[in-house]
Amino acid sequence: MDSMAAATSSSVPASGLTTVSVKSSKPLKEKTTKAERRALQDAQRAASKGASLDVFILALHVGIISCLYCVLSAEGGKAPLYDDESRVVKAKRRAVVKQTEAKNRVELFRHLPQYEHGTQLPDLETKFFLLDPMHPAVGLQYLSGDISGGNARCIAMLQAFQEVVKDYSTPPEKTLNRDLTAKISSYVSFLIECRPLSVSMGNAIRFVKNRIAKLPIMLFESEAKAALQSDIQRLISEKIVAADKAIVRHAVTKIRDGDVLLTYGSPSAVEMVLLQAHELRKKFRVLVVDSLPKLEGQLLLRRLIKRGIDCTYTHINAISYIMHEVTKVFLGASSVLSNGTVYSRVGTACVAMVASAFRVPVLVCCEAYKFHERVQLDSICSNELGDPNVISKVHGRGDINYLDGLTNNANLQFLNLMYDATPSDYISMIITDYGMVPPTSVPVIVREYQKEHLLV
Amino acid sequence: MPDVQSMVLEFVNKLRKRKIEGSQATARCTVELLRSVISHHRVPHANQASALIDAVKAVGAQLVAANPVELAVGNVVRRVLHIIREEDLSLATAAVAGLDLLEASDDDEDVNGKGIGYPGMSAAVVAAAARSTLRPPSLQTLLEGTPESATVPYTSSSGADSESKTADKSSVTRKLKHDVIEGVNQLIHEIAGCHEQIAEQAIEHIHQNEVILTLGSSRTVLEFLCAAKEKKRSFRVFVAEGAPRYQGHLLAKELVARGLQTTVITDSAVFAMISRVNMVIIGAHAVMANGGVIGPVGVNMAALAAKKHAVPFVVLAGSHKLCPLYPHNPEVLLNELRSPSELLDFGEFSDCLDFGSGSGSPLLQVVNPTFDYVPPSLVSLFITDTGGHNPSYMYRLIADYYSADDLVM
């Protein structure tokens, strides 16, 4: 059995590569080998348990299919490498809307895409009626910043996918699996062109594609569609909504009377925690720290004040001034990576660093579906670049116009980072739906729990 | 005198209304004002140094009270006082030197009319007084509790000649004032020229292909970087915006105009970018006696990030920024809170900021400090016009510039 396994497994690489169109760049190869390795492991496990040949072949099929969708998901799930000229050209040809690249790019970030903000819009308008109805709505909302925040974007995208599935009908000569997957991939590319994906969205897309791939081929189309829709609904209700409730339940136990809590930006999970604690009649004060250019803290501030919570508002430069009266810091995260690094809104690292210098505990509230097996050491290797013009023209302050007219100067560049990576030694605890864990437990959760619920 | 008084009042008003920005400008105006005060002040014949000191102290106390956060004012007042004391002392040593010569040559003759300038006193008294001020206090004098005074006591001696007295007295008066005014002019010159002195040291610290991070807008930093550029060193500058005043934009504009590669980043990105930075250079608002730095808000965050990544944190400060006081609770006592309108739009949040609602205290408070304190452990190097120093050395410079008696005004 073993030699047969070896013989057949050695043929997997060849078949895997021949079914795939020639995309021989490095990241894809690694992905195929990983899935292929897993298929190999499954096959070997099945072999060692003395299972029959059918199971064997099924495992091989799974391996091949997983190779397939890995290739397809690589289009949407992974950030393209923008310093690779050939890939950039290919991506441009496939693009739904045309964008012009920004001039005056910062050297350090040549590997990340940076486009002139808003140049997608004219092209989008002309193509409006050529695209499927689903295309513009969510993408435009991302583009304009109406929807921002990991959870909100993910839920909006998943609800859009539910619509897609509902309206879908298989064209003749095609299988549901492959065609729907291809369609979803094209939508994902469009979303990326509007705004690069967040990690939570990436995980959700992998889940959806996995579910589509796992659909038994014998199902009727209506049954398949219903199954998919219920799967997506389950993802939203279990992994996002219920997870948030669990996080709130854990976190309010950490809030005591007389606490002064600091939060940065506008994290949805932390907002729920604060509101729940206020419902439970706990006496505490909130310090909202905000920063340019997004000024998200003002939205959180408004919502907290409406509920009658005592708030103080300040900007990120003043955190050394106020940190001596803070008892706990609550932060949100876009993702937590496998080396314990928290990947979240830019400025979170500064807040966590000053808090740990003043010996204030830092608690990060993050749902488990946002965990990722990637590792990252600093904020430069992987990030998102926002519109540089919002830095030169400060919103709401007409008197600050020192840099008018200098935006095209070769000597001057603007850098508008969206995310940064907080090292794990600044984080005291991560509150997830699986409980309250230290940052070092994240790879364990990724390994043990992601496999069952979000097949990677 | 009356016009000096009105000048003082005008300056006090300007300080109180914060119309003068920047420690260098404030220091210059203060020195020039004190120079006029000194030159207009009519000193008595006896105890002229202490009279001058009292006059300067009176004006200085008013100025410091008008803007206690602007430490350069107090620094300059104390520098002037130190100059007065020093000039007085040097005149006393000159007197002693002359007396010694006299005593060596002629033991019996009186001091009067010998052109030394200390008439009305017996030679022995003068010599003893001068010597006692020159020598460090002996254990005997300390134990006996003999009061030490920096000024030479002007006691009228019975054996003085009256005619030569008046002539020599007026020459003494003029000499002390003259020396003091010279010293003050030198101080003005020093304050005005501090930028060039600091900028000369730029090439020792900036080499090739460097990345420098800076915050706020300091003219010293600008001159420093431009001096390095002129010596053909290649480097790029990251400037943090410095919300809510956006001083970083001003600095970036200046740097671009002088041809330097500049990138403007948001303050929240300081930690993200610091791993790629070779050096952090900032200009201080004031340097305290323990080596701590008062700087524009946000520098403590940058200093902590620099410490974490082992990036040198260099502070540029002219000597007029060195303050002899120890910072007790500097975030509160040496800080100024500005208007919340720089952070929040009043129109949108006026209902929350209303003091008249409910319990009388508003639901929303806004904190907008101007300055930040950096403890000396986070600073790698101070570059002043006298050279580069460790933070632990700054207390020693205080002894050079200030007298211990002037610390409390």
Interface residues (C-beta under 8 A of the other chain):
Chain A: V106 L108 D290 S291 L292 P293 Q298 L301 R302 I305 G308 I309 D310 C311 T312 Y313 T314 H315 I316 N317 A318 I319 S320 Y321 I322 H324 R345 V346 G347 A349 C350 M353 V354 A357 D378 S379 I380 N383 I391 S392 V394 G396 R397 I400 Y402 L403 L406 N409 N411 L412 Q413 F414 L415 N416 L417 D420 A421
Chain B: F238 E241 G242 A243 P244 Y246 H249 L250 A252 K253 L255 V256 G259 L260 Q261 T262 T263 V264 I265 T266 D267 S268 A269 V270 F271 A272 M273 S275 R276 V297 G298 N300 M301 L304 A305 K308 E331 N335 L343 L344 D345 E348 F349 C352 L363 L364 Q365 V366 V367 N368 P369 D372 Y373
